[in-house]
Amino acid sequence: MNNLGALSSLQYVAGDSLLHRLDPRSKYGFAISYLVTLVSSNSLITSLIWMVIVITFYLLSGFHLLMVWNNLRGIIVVLFILGSIQASLNGIEAAALMTLKVLSIFLMITLMLSTTPPEKQIEGLRKLLSPVRRLGINTETFVFMFTIAVIYMPLLLEDAMRIIQAQRVRGLHNGRWNIAGRGKDMLLLLTPLLLMILRRAERLSEAMESRCYQPGCERTGYVQLKIAKHDIIVLILAILLPFIILYPI
């Protein structure tokens, strides 16, 4: 993974754990059930339990706790600011509850993305949204946008790292703590990065036009998904999870 904080956690990390072998549809189902149950909870102990659960999933996937820390490092400042505001308005307990919920949501989303290859993420999303097409809603455009975001995110991170390394070689030192220095560093990074994004977008549009791509047309999937026994167990747990009452704890 690249050392870009929270953004680097959105990349897929190859592995052979049970979480890596799960069907993406079962992962989507469990993640949605987990997030709904977590957000609807108002208990600090319950939120702490969900936090322990998602960290346990990280360990079961073969990832080290150091990876969890690297994923959280990019949002610590944001959490500190939001927690301070919440503590001043509603107290320390409300701030701790909000912090646990945000951390659990972030870790669950990054865990799902880190253990699922991009092509399976896309095919799983297309399969899940296929019943909606019968209502006359065009889901292919949304899936296509998600596909572009998933595929180009690693390339965007590589371009950003390449620009940062080139700037350091040329004598530019990042990491200044004053606001003016931080703003200048971000401007020097975003300007060439934006130019690269526009160039990639132009090449992509030319490639789509040359292949006569038309949004909304029926397409076959290169990746064929199959539901296994462990996927059925995960889906059953996803259905039962909202009915597990831990709020009185």
N, C-alpha and C positions, 0 to 999 in steps of 0.2 A: 504494500500500500504506500501511496505517496504521503508525504508529511505535510498535508494541508488541512489538518484538523478535522472538523466535522464533515467537510466535503469528501475527504478520502474514504470515509466509512461507507459511502454509497456504492463502492465498487465491489464486485464479486471476488471472493477469495476461494480458490479451489480447495476441495476437501472430500473426504469419503465418509463423513459421519452420517448418522440417521437423518439429521436435519437437512443435509445436502441431498439426500436421496428422496426426500418427500416430494410429492407432487405439488407444484406451485399453487394449485387451486385449494388444496388442503391448508397450505400456509396462509393464503389470503383469508380463508374462512376462520382459521384460528386467530389470526392477527386482528381481524375485525371484531370478533367476539371478545378478545382480550381487551382491546381498546375501549369498546363500549362498556364492558364491565368495570374497567378501571376508572373511566371518566364519571360513571354514575355513582361511584363510591365516594362517601364523605368521611371515611374512617382513616385515621392516620396509620393505624396498625395494618389495616387491609391494604393500603397503598404500599406499605413497607413489604408486605408479603408478596405483592405482585412484582416489586422491585427485585426481591430475592429470586423469584421464579424466572424472570428474564435473564438475570445473571447466571442462574443455573443452566439455562438454555445455551448461553454463550459457552460455558464450560463443556457441555455435552457436544457442542459443535466442533470442539477441538481448538477453540480460540483461547488465548491466554488472557488473564485479567489485565495485562499490560495493554492489550488491544482495546479492551473496554475503556481504559483510562485515556488512550490516544483518541478514541472516538468522542469522549466527553470533554476533552480538553478545549475543543473549539467553541463550546457553548457555555463554558463555566462563567465567563464574564456576563453573558446575557442572563443566565440564571441568577447570578448575584444581584444584578440590577433589578430584575423582576421580583426576586425574593425580598429585597430591601423595600421596594414599593408596597408589596403585599403585607409585609410585617408592620409597616407604619400605618397601614389602613385597617387591617383586620387581625393583627397579632402574629406572634411567632408560629403558633400551631398552623394557621392558615398558610403561612409562607412555606413551612415544611411540607404541608400537604401538596401545595402546588408544585414545589420543586421535585418531590417524588414522582408525581404524575407526569411531569414534563420529561424527566429522566427516563421513566419506564416507557413512555411513548416513543421517545427518540431511540432507545436501545432496541425496542421491538421492531421498529421499522428498519433500522440499520441491520439488525440480525437477519431479517427476511431477505433484504437485498444482498447481504454478504454471502448468504448460503444458496442463492438461486442464480443460475446463469441468466444473462440478459435474454437469450432466445426463449428460455422457458418462462421467464417473467411475462414476456410479450404474448406467447401462445396461451398461457394460463389466463391472462386478462382477456384475450380474445374469446376464449371458450366461456368464461364467466359472463361476458356481455352479450354472447350470442342470443340468448332468449329475449333480450331487450330489442333486438332488431325486428322481431315479429310485431312489435308495437309501432313500427315505422320510424324508429329513432336510428339515425346513422351513427353507429359506434366505431366504424372503421377509421374515421378521422381522428377520434380520440386515441384509439390504439396506435395509429400512425404517429401522432404527436408524442405519445409515451415511448414508442420505439426509438424515435430520433433522440429523445432526452436520455434514454438508457444507453444507447450506443455511443453517443457523442460525449457523455460525461467523462469517461476515462480519457478520451482524446483531449478534452478541454483541460483536465488536470495535468496531463503530460505537457501540453503547451504552456500552461502556467508555470510548471516546474522548470521547463526549458528556458523560459523568459527570465525567471528569477536567477537561475544559474548563470545565464549570459550576463545579466546585470551585475552579479557579484564578481564575475571575471573582469568586468570593465571598471571595477572599483566602487560600485554602488553598494552601500551598506544599509540593509533594511533593519527594521526593528527599533526605530527611534520612538521614544515614548511621548514626545510632545505632539500635540494635535496637528500642527502645521507639517511636521515631518512625516507623520502617519499619512496625512492627506496626500502629500507629494509622492510617497512611496506607492500608495494605491493608484494614483493617477498614472505613474510611470508603468505600473503593471497592467492596468485595465486598457490603456490605449493600444498597445500592440496586441493584447489578447482579443480586443474587440475587432481589430482588423483581421486576425486569424479566423474568428468566428464568421465574419462576413464572407471571407474567401471560401471557407468550407461550405457555407450555405449556398453560395453561387455554384460551386462544383456539384453539390447535391441536386440542386434544381436542374442543372444541365443534364445530369445523369438520369433523373426522373423523366425529363422531357424526351431524351433519346430512347428511353425504353417504353414510351407511351403509357406512363402510369396514370391511372384514373382513380381518384378516391371513390370509395363506396362499392367498387366491383368485387365480385366473389373471388376469393383467393384461397389457395390450398396452403396448408401449414407444413413447413419443412420438419419441424419437431413434432413428433407424435407423443402425446401424453397418455399415460395409463394409470388408473387408480389401483393401488395395491392395498393389502390388508392394513398396513400401518397407516395409510392415508385415511381409510375408513375410521380407524380408531381416533385419529386426530380430529376428523370432522365430528364424530360423536362427542368428543370432549369440547369442541367449539360450541356445539349446541347446548351442552349441559352447563358450560361455564357461567353463563348469566344467571342460572338458577341456583348456583352455589352461594348461599347467604353467609358471608363472612362479616357483615357490617356490625353485628353485636359484639364482636371480639374487642 
